[in-house]
């Protein structure tokens, strides 16, 4: 019975409401209604804190849906800002900062300070201040809104929303299963599996995050549920089939780091934080996994080689060579800018070479609504864009996230570690418009201040 409860996917319709269901139908129906779906989500976000988080999560899903499944939403870039505005306004409408002595917690305050620094930096040092300011403002609003929303939920709301979010990610995995034998599952490049999402580079990290959450849930329980083992293996298989090397490395290193580091950072014993490690069921399954790996032998080696080489599309023999081939040129270009402007940076959210920077603006107010960049490595990117002072402030902000997640338990730290490590190959930490929005959703869930009653749950300690 415990295993069944741990893998519960059912979400009461009353906790979701009919609006998201209608919005999802609009997103799938036609290009015209696809744009209207974002407007509906923005309105839905106004109805409550829970709904604000749900609207942002659905906005991420609507944006990342495969074009083989859903029509293209021409004004999605504008619609996403509408959802963000609705969620932020929803929190402001319900703010109790002026009614009680309870203000924002340390992480929310630090997030606002970091966002404020980036905005001021953009005013003085960005060659395209409107682009930098809008990117900084949207990130700050999304991150602070999510942190505040999670921290203001009751225990029952928190547990229901956690189940809804986790169940939604599991549903993405399960609905993607039939596409393994259909061309639409490989629509982007023919070899990397993308499931119901628009790119293998989106599906792989999503499954890596789900795997980290699942393994964390599994480790925090004794005995670990059988269904968690199965789901973790399915997610790992999806990561491999997506050919997303960054997701594979982030998953393995992130979970391993969380298990080793959580007791040190939280000041607790590994036994108390990871009771599953003492379980005979867990030990037997790990032993069986080792034996299976040894028995697979050359087949496993071939699988790893195919994964690293992306089914032969990349002529590389190891991960370091693959990383240098895919990210080396970007790092070299960024490093030239760092050497030229080490203290001021080149401007937040801007391309390393402005001549190749394409900014999409709305036709009415001429505001920048789309300015994608591809840099791949967040630590170098932050140093290039914000200079040394900005990079130090971001490091402090990240450290507070890691420390807070460790006090929540291995489950939270596993998700945070994988989310951060994904940014070693995909610069998405400061991009709330696409895959980065999922990162922000899970980071805020993992570290937001909880109600006192929630701290007694397995896997959570302290504040």
VEXDREN-2710 file (C-alpha; in Angstrom, 1 decimal):
% VEXDREN-2710
k/r/px/py/pz
1/UNK/0.0/0.0/0.0
2/UNK/2.9/2.4/0.8
3/UNK/4.3/1.8/-2.7
4/UNK/1.0/2.7/-4.3
5/UNK/0.7/5.9/-2.3
6/UNK/4.2/7.0/-3.2
7/UNK/3.3/6.8/-6.9
8/UNK/-0.1/8.3/-6.8
9/UNK/-0.9/10.1/-10.0
10/UNK/-4.5/11.0/-9.4
11/UNK/-5.2/14.7/-8.9
12/UNK/-8.7/15.8/-7.8
13/UNK/-10.4/17.9/-10.4
14/UNK/-11.4/20.3/-7.6
15/UNK/-7.7/21.0/-6.9
16/UNK/-7.0/21.8/-10.5
17/UNK/-10.2/23.4/-11.7
18/UNK/-11.8/23.3/-15.1
19/UNK/-9.9/26.3/-16.4
20/UNK/-6.5/24.5/-16.9
21/UNK/-8.4/21.7/-18.7
22/UNK/-10.1/24.2/-21.0
23/UNK/-6.7/25.9/-21.5
24/UNK/-5.1/22.7/-22.5
25/UNK/-7.9/22.0/-25.0
26/UNK/-7.4/25.4/-26.5
27/UNK/-3.6/24.8/-26.7
28/UNK/-4.2/21.7/-28.8
29/UNK/-7.1/22.8/-30.9
30/UNK/-5.7/25.4/-33.4
31/UNK/-3.1/28.1/-33.8
32/UNK/-5.6/30.8/-32.9
33/UNK/-6.9/29.1/-29.8
34/UNK/-3.3/28.2/-28.8
35/UNK/-2.6/31.9/-28.3
36/UNK/-5.8/32.2/-26.3
37/UNK/-4.7/29.4/-24.0
38/UNK/-2.0/31.7/-22.5
39/UNK/-4.5/34.4/-21.9
40/UNK/-6.7/31.9/-20.0
41/UNK/-3.8/30.8/-17.9
42/UNK/-2.9/34.3/-17.0
43/UNK/-6.5/34.8/-15.8
44/UNK/-6.4/31.5/-13.9
45/UNK/-3.3/32.6/-12.1
46/UNK/-5.2/35.5/-10.5
47/UNK/-7.5/33.2/-8.6
48/UNK/-5.0/32.0/-5.9
49/UNK/-1.4/31.2/-4.9
50/UNK/-1.8/27.5/-5.9
51/UNK/-3.3/28.5/-9.2
52/UNK/-0.4/31.0/-9.8
53/UNK/2.1/28.1/-9.5
54/UNK/0.0/25.8/-11.6
55/UNK/-0.4/28.5/-14.3
56/UNK/3.4/28.9/-14.6
57/UNK/3.9/25.2/-14.7
58/UNK/1.3/24.8/-17.5
59/UNK/2.8/27.8/-19.3
60/UNK/6.1/25.9/-19.4
61/UNK/4.3/22.8/-20.7
62/UNK/2.4/24.7/-23.4
63/UNK/5.6/26.3/-24.6
64/UNK/7.5/23.1/-24.7
65/UNK/4.9/20.9/-26.5
66/UNK/6.0/19.2/-29.7
67/UNK/4.8/20.7/-32.9
68/UNK/3.8/17.2/-34.0
69/UNK/1.2/17.2/-31.2
70/UNK/0.1/20.8/-30.8
71/UNK/-0.1/23.7/-33.3
72/UNK/2.3/26.6/-33.1
73/UNK/1.3/29.5/-30.9
74/UNK/2.4/32.5/-32.9
75/UNK/2.2/34.9/-29.9
76/UNK/3.4/32.5/-27.2
77/UNK/6.3/34.8/-26.4
78/UNK/3.9/37.5/-25.5
79/UNK/1.4/35.1/-23.8
80/UNK/4.1/33.8/-21.5
81/UNK/4.6/37.4/-20.1
82/UNK/0.8/37.5/-19.5
83/UNK/1.0/34.4/-17.4
84/UNK/4.0/35.8/-15.4
85/UNK/2.1/39.1/-14.9
86/UNK/-1.0/37.2/-13.7
87/UNK/1.0/35.1/-11.2
88/UNK/2.8/38.1/-9.8
89/UNK/-0.3/40.1/-9.5
90/UNK/-2.1/37.2/-7.8
91/UNK/0.6/37.2/-5.1
92/UNK/0.5/41.0/-4.7
93/UNK/-3.3/40.9/-4.2
94/UNK/-2.8/38.4/-1.4
95/UNK/0.3/39.9/0.2
96/UNK/0.2/40.1/4.0
97/UNK/3.4/42.0/4.3
98/UNK/1.6/45.1/5.6
99/UNK/-0.7/43.2/7.9
100/UNK/1.8/41.1/9.9
101/UNK/5.4/41.1/11.0
102/UNK/6.2/38.3/8.7
103/UNK/8.2/39.5/5.7
104/UNK/10.0/37.7/2.9
105/UNK/12.5/35.1/4.0
106/UNK/16.2/35.3/3.4
107/UNK/16.2/33.6/0.0
108/UNK/13.4/35.7/-1.4
109/UNK/15.2/38.9/-0.1
110/UNK/18.4/37.7/-1.7
111/UNK/16.7/37.0/-4.9
112/UNK/15.2/40.5/-5.0
113/UNK/18.6/42.0/-4.2
114/UNK/20.2/39.9/-7.0
115/UNK/17.5/41.0/-9.5
116/UNK/17.8/44.6/-8.4
117/UNK/21.6/44.5/-9.0
118/UNK/21.1/43.0/-12.5
119/UNK/18.6/45.7/-13.4
120/UNK/20.9/48.5/-12.1
121/UNK/23.8/46.9/-13.9
122/UNK/21.8/46.8/-17.1
123/UNK/21.0/50.5/-16.9
124/UNK/24.6/51.5/-16.7
125/UNK/26.5/48.8/-18.6
126/UNK/24.3/47.0/-21.1
127/UNK/24.5/48.2/-24.7
128/UNK/20.9/47.1/-25.1
129/UNK/19.4/48.1/-21.8
130/UNK/15.7/47.4/-22.7
131/UNK/16.6/43.8/-23.5
132/UNK/18.7/43.3/-20.4
133/UNK/16.2/45.0/-18.1
134/UNK/13.2/43.1/-19.4
135/UNK/15.1/39.7/-19.0
136/UNK/16.3/40.6/-15.5
137/UNK/12.8/41.8/-14.5
138/UNK/11.0/38.8/-15.8
139/UNK/13.5/36.4/-14.0
140/UNK/13.3/38.4/-10.8
141/UNK/9.5/38.4/-10.9
142/UNK/9.2/34.7/-11.6
143/UNK/11.7/33.6/-9.1
144/UNK/10.5/35.8/-6.2
145/UNK/6.8/35.0/-7.1
146/UNK/7.4/31.3/-6.9
147/UNK/9.4/31.5/-3.7
148/UNK/6.7/33.6/-2.1
149/UNK/3.8/31.5/-3.4
150/UNK/5.3/28.2/-2.1
151/UNK/6.1/29.7/1.4
152/UNK/2.6/31.1/1.8
153/UNK/0.8/27.8/1.2
154/UNK/-0.8/25.7/4.0
155/UNK/0.4/22.2/4.7
156/UNK/-2.5/20.7/2.8
157/UNK/-2.0/23.0/-0.2
158/UNK/1.7/22.3/-0.3
159/UNK/1.3/18.5/-0.3
160/UNK/-1.4/18.6/-2.9
161/UNK/0.6/20.9/-5.2
162/UNK/3.7/18.8/-4.8
163/UNK/1.7/15.7/-5.8
164/UNK/0.2/17.6/-8.8
165/UNK/3.6/18.8/-10.0
166/UNK/5.3/15.4/-9.6
167/UNK/2.3/13.6/-11.1
168/UNK/2.4/16.0/-14.1
169/UNK/6.0/15.1/-14.8
170/UNK/5.3/11.4/-14.4
171/UNK/2.3/11.9/-16.8
172/UNK/4.6/13.4/-19.4
173/UNK/6.9/10.4/-19.2
174/UNK/4.0/7.9/-19.5
175/UNK/2.2/9.7/-22.3
176/UNK/5.5/9.8/-24.2
177/UNK/5.9/6.1/-24.1
178/UNK/3.7/5.3/-27.1
179/UNK/5.8/7.7/-29.2
180/UNK/8.8/5.4/-29.0
181/UNK/7.5/3.6/-32.0
182/UNK/6.1/6.6/-33.9
183/UNK/8.1/9.1/-36.0
184/UNK/6.6/12.1/-34.0
185/UNK/8.7/11.0/-31.1
186/UNK/11.9/11.7/-33.1
187/UNK/10.6/14.7/-35.0
188/UNK/13.5/17.0/-34.3
189/UNK/16.5/15.1/-35.6
190/UNK/15.4/11.6/-36.3
191/UNK/17.5/9.9/-33.6
192/UNK/17.1/11.7/-30.3
193/UNK/13.8/10.8/-28.5
194/UNK/11.8/14.0/-27.6
195/UNK/8.6/12.4/-26.3
196/UNK/5.7/14.9/-26.3
197/UNK/8.1/17.9/-26.0
198/UNK/9.6/20.0/-28.8
199/UNK/13.2/18.9/-28.6
200/UNK/15.4/16.1/-27.2
201/UNK/17.3/18.8/-25.4
202/UNK/14.1/19.6/-23.5
203/UNK/12.9/16.1/-22.9
204/UNK/16.2/14.7/-21.6
205/UNK/16.7/17.4/-18.9
206/UNK/13.0/17.1/-17.9
207/UNK/13.4/13.3/-17.4
208/UNK/16.7/13.9/-15.5
209/UNK/14.9/16.2/-13.1
210/UNK/12.0/13.7/-12.7
211/UNK/14.6/10.9/-12.1
212/UNK/16.4/13.0/-9.4
213/UNK/13.1/13.7/-7.7
214/UNK/12.1/10.0/-7.9
215/UNK/15.4/8.7/-6.6
216/UNK/15.3/11.3/-3.8
217/UNK/11.8/10.1/-2.8
218/UNK/13.0/6.5/-2.9
219/UNK/16.1/7.1/-0.8
220/UNK/14.1/8.9/1.9
221/UNK/11.9/5.9/2.5
222/UNK/12.4/2.5/4.0
223/UNK/11.7/0.3/2.3
224/UNK/11.9/2.2/-1.0
225/UNK/8.8/1.7/-3.1
226/UNK/9.1/-0.7/-6.1
227/UNK/7.4/1.7/-8.4
228/UNK/10.0/4.3/-7.7
229/UNK/12.7/1.9/-9.0
230/UNK/10.7/1.3/-12.2
231/UNK/10.1/5.0/-12.8
232/UNK/13.7/5.9/-12.1
233/UNK/14.8/3.3/-14.7
234/UNK/12.3/4.5/-17.2
235/UNK/13.6/8.1/-16.8
236/UNK/17.2/7.0/-17.1
237/UNK/16.3/5.1/-20.3
238/UNK/14.5/8.3/-21.7
239/UNK/17.6/10.4/-20.9
240/UNK/19.8/7.9/-22.8
241/UNK/17.3/7.8/-25.8
242/UNK/17.1/11.6/-25.9
243/UNK/20.9/11.6/-26.5
244/UNK/21.2/14.6/-24.1
245/UNK/24.7/14.1/-22.7
246/UNK/24.4/17.1/-20.3
247/UNK/21.3/15.5/-18.7
248/UNK/22.9/12.2/-18.3
249/UNK/26.0/13.6/-16.6
250/UNK/23.9/16.0/-14.5
251/UNK/21.7/13.2/-13.3
252/UNK/24.5/10.9/-12.2
253/UNK/26.7/13.6/-10.6
254/UNK/23.8/15.5/-9.1
255/UNK/22.2/12.5/-7.3
256/UNK/25.6/11.2/-6.1
257/UNK/26.7/14.6/-4.9
258/UNK/23.4/15.1/-3.1
259/UNK/23.7/11.8/-1.2
260/UNK/27.3/12.6/-0.2
261/UNK/26.9/16.3/0.5
262/UNK/23.5/16.5/2.2
263/UNK/24.6/15.1/5.6
264/UNK/27.7/17.4/5.6
265/UNK/25.8/20.5/4.8
266/UNK/22.7/19.7/7.0
267/UNK/24.8/18.4/9.9
268/UNK/22.9/15.1/10.1
269/UNK/23.9/11.5/9.6
270/UNK/23.6/9.7/6.3
271/UNK/21.5/7.0/8.0
272/UNK/18.9/9.4/9.2
273/UNK/18.7/11.3/5.8
274/UNK/18.8/8.2/3.6
275/UNK/17.0/5.3/5.4
276/UNK/16.6/3.4/2.2
277/UNK/20.3/2.7/2.1
278/UNK/19.8/0.4/5.1
279/UNK/17.0/-1.5/3.4
280/UNK/17.6/-5.0/2.2
281/UNK/15.3/-4.3/-0.8
282/UNK/17.5/-1.4/-1.9
283/UNK/20.7/-3.3/-1.3
284/UNK/19.5/-6.3/-3.2
285/UNK/18.4/-4.2/-6.2
286/UNK/21.7/-2.3/-6.3
287/UNK/23.5/-5.6/-6.3
288/UNK/21.3/-6.9/-9.1
289/UNK/22.0/-3.7/-11.1
290/UNK/25.7/-4.2/-10.7
291/UNK/25.5/-7.8/-11.8
292/UNK/23.3/-6.8/-14.8
293/UNK/25.9/-4.2/-15.8
294/UNK/28.7/-6.7/-15.7
295/UNK/26.7/-9.2/-17.6
296/UNK/25.8/-6.7/-20.3
297/UNK/29.5/-6.0/-20.9
298/UNK/30.1/-5.0/-24.5
299/UNK/26.4/-4.2/-25.1
300/UNK/26.6/-1.6/-22.3
301/UNK/29.8/-0.2/-23.7
302/UNK/28.2/0.1/-27.1
303/UNK/25.2/1.9/-25.6
304/UNK/27.4/4.4/-23.8
305/UNK/29.4/5.0/-27.0
306/UNK/26.1/5.6/-29.0
307/UNK/25.0/8.0/-26.3
308/UNK/28.2/10.0/-26.3
309/UNK/28.3/10.2/-30.1
310/UNK/24.6/10.9/-30.4
311/UNK/24.1/7.8/-32.6
312/UNK/27.2/8.6/-34.6
313/UNK/26.2/12.2/-35.5
314/UNK/29.1/13.5/-33.3
315/UNK/32.5/12.0/-34.1
316/UNK/33.8/11.9/-30.5
317/UNK/35.2/9.2/-28.3
318/UNK/34.6/10.5/-24.8
319/UNK/32.6/13.1/-22.8
320/UNK/35.5/15.6/-22.5
321/UNK/36.0/15.6/-26.2
322/UNK/32.2/15.9/-26.8
323/UNK/32.1/18.9/-24.4
324/UNK/35.0/20.6/-26.1
325/UNK/33.4/20.1/-29.5
326/UNK/30.0/21.4/-28.5
327/UNK/30.9/24.1/-26.0
328/UNK/34.6/24.9/-26.5
329/UNK/34.0/27.6/-29.2
330/UNK/31.3/29.3/-27.0
331/UNK/33.6/29.4/-24.0
332/UNK/36.5/30.8/-26.0
333/UNK/34.3/33.6/-27.3
334/UNK/32.9/34.4/-23.9
335/UNK/36.4/34.4/-22.4
336/UNK/37.6/37.0/-24.8
337/UNK/34.8/39.3/-23.6
338/UNK/35.7/38.5/-19.9
339/UNK/39.3/39.5/-20.5
340/UNK/38.1/42.7/-22.2
341/UNK/35.5/43.7/-19.6
342/UNK/36.2/41.7/-16.4
343/UNK/34.5/44.1/-14.0
344/UNK/31.5/45.4/-15.9
345/UNK/30.6/42.5/-18.2
346/UNK/29.0/42.8/-21.6
347/UNK/25.3/43.1/-20.4
348/UNK/22.8/40.7/-19.0
349/UNK/21.1/38.3/-21.4
350/UNK/23.0/39.5/-24.4
351/UNK/24.8/37.4/-27.0
352/UNK/28.6/37.3/-27.0
353/UNK/28.6/38.8/-30.5
354/UNK/25.9/41.5/-30.9
355/UNK/26.1/41.3/-34.7
356/UNK/24.5/37.9/-34.6
357/UNK/22.0/38.8/-31.9
358/UNK/18.4/38.6/-33.1
359/UNK/15.9/40.5/-31.0
360/UNK/12.1/40.0/-31.6
361/UNK/9.9/42.9/-30.7
362/UNK/6.2/43.2/-30.3
363/UNK/4.5/45.2/-33.1
364/UNK/2.7/47.6/-30.8
365/UNK/5.1/48.9/-28.1
366/UNK/8.3/47.7/-29.8
367/UNK/9.2/45.9/-26.5
368/UNK/11.7/43.0/-26.8
369/UNK/9.7/39.8/-26.3
370/UNK/12.2/37.3/-27.7
371/UNK/16.0/37.5/-27.6
372/UNK/17.4/33.9/-27.4
373/UNK/21.0/33.3/-26.8
374/UNK/23.0/30.1/-26.7
375/UNK/26.0/30.1/-24.4
376/UNK/25.8/26.7/-22.7
377/UNK/27.8/27.3/-19.5
378/UNK/26.2/29.4/-16.8
379/UNK/29.3/30.1/-14.6
380/UNK/31.2/31.5/-17.6
381/UNK/28.1/33.2/-18.9
382/UNK/27.5/35.1/-15.6
383/UNK/31.1/36.2/-15.4
384/UNK/30.9/37.4/-19.0
385/UNK/27.6/39.3/-18.6
386/UNK/27.8/40.7/-15.1
387/UNK/31.5/40.9/-14.4
388/UNK/33.3/39.8/-11.3
389/UNK/31.0/41.5/-8.7
390/UNK/27.9/40.1/-10.3
391/UNK/29.4/36.6/-10.5
392/UNK/30.2/36.7/-6.8
393/UNK/26.7/37.7/-5.9
394/UNK/25.3/34.9/-8.0
395/UNK/27.6/32.4/-6.3
396/UNK/26.3/33.6/-2.9
397/UNK/22.7/33.2/-4.1
398/UNK/23.4/29.7/-5.4
399/UNK/25.1/28.7/-2.1
400/UNK/22.0/29.8/-0.1
401/UNK/19.9/27.5/-2.4
402/UNK/22.2/24.6/-1.9
403/UNK/22.3/25.0/1.9
404/UNK/18.5/25.4/2.2
405/UNK/17.9/22.4/0.0
406/UNK/20.3/20.3/2.1
407/UNK/18.2/21.0/5.2
408/UNK/15.1/19.8/3.3
409/UNK/16.7/16.5/2.7
410/UNK/18.4/14.4/0.0
411/UNK/15.3/14.6/-2.2
412/UNK/15.3/18.4/-2.4
413/UNK/19.1/18.6/-2.8
414/UNK/19.1/16.0/-5.6
415/UNK/16.7/18.1/-7.6
416/UNK/18.6/21.3/-6.9
417/UNK/22.0/19.6/-7.8
418/UNK/20.7/18.2/-11.1
419/UNK/19.0/21.5/-11.9
420/UNK/22.2/23.4/-11.4
421/UNK/24.4/20.9/-13.1
422/UNK/22.2/21.0/-16.2
423/UNK/23.5/24.6/-16.6
424/UNK/27.0/23.3/-17.2
425/UNK/25.8/22.5/-20.8
426/UNK/22.5/24.5/-21.1
427/UNK/22.4/28.1/-19.9
428/UNK/18.8/28.0/-18.6
429/UNK/19.0/29.2/-15.0
430/UNK/18.2/32.8/-15.9
431/UNK/15.8/32.0/-18.7
432/UNK/12.2/31.8/-17.4
433/UNK/10.6/31.6/-20.9
434/UNK/11.4/28.0/-21.9
435/UNK/13.0/25.0/-20.1
436/UNK/14.4/27.4/-17.5
437/UNK/10.9/27.9/-16.1
438/UNK/10.8/24.3/-15.0
439/UNK/14.2/24.8/-13.4
440/UNK/12.8/27.8/-11.4
441/UNK/9.7/25.9/-10.5
442/UNK/11.6/23.0/-9.0
443/UNK/14.2/25.2/-7.3
444/UNK/11.6/27.2/-5.6
445/UNK/9.7/24.1/-4.5
446/UNK/12.9/22.6/-3.1
447/UNK/14.0/25.6/-1.0
448/UNK/10.9/27.7/-0.2
449/UNK/10.2/28.3/3.5
450/UNK/7.7/25.7/4.7
451/UNK/5.0/25.7/7.3
452/UNK/6.1/24.4/10.6
453/UNK/4.1/21.2/10.4
454/UNK/5.8/20.3/7.1
455/UNK/9.1/20.2/8.7
456/UNK/8.2/17.0/10.6
457/UNK/7.8/15.1/7.3
458/UNK/10.4/12.5/6.4
459/UNK/13.3/14.0/4.4
460/UNK/12.7/17.6/5.8
461/UNK/14.5/19.2/8.7
462/UNK/14.8/22.8/9.9
463/UNK/14.6/26.0/8.0
END
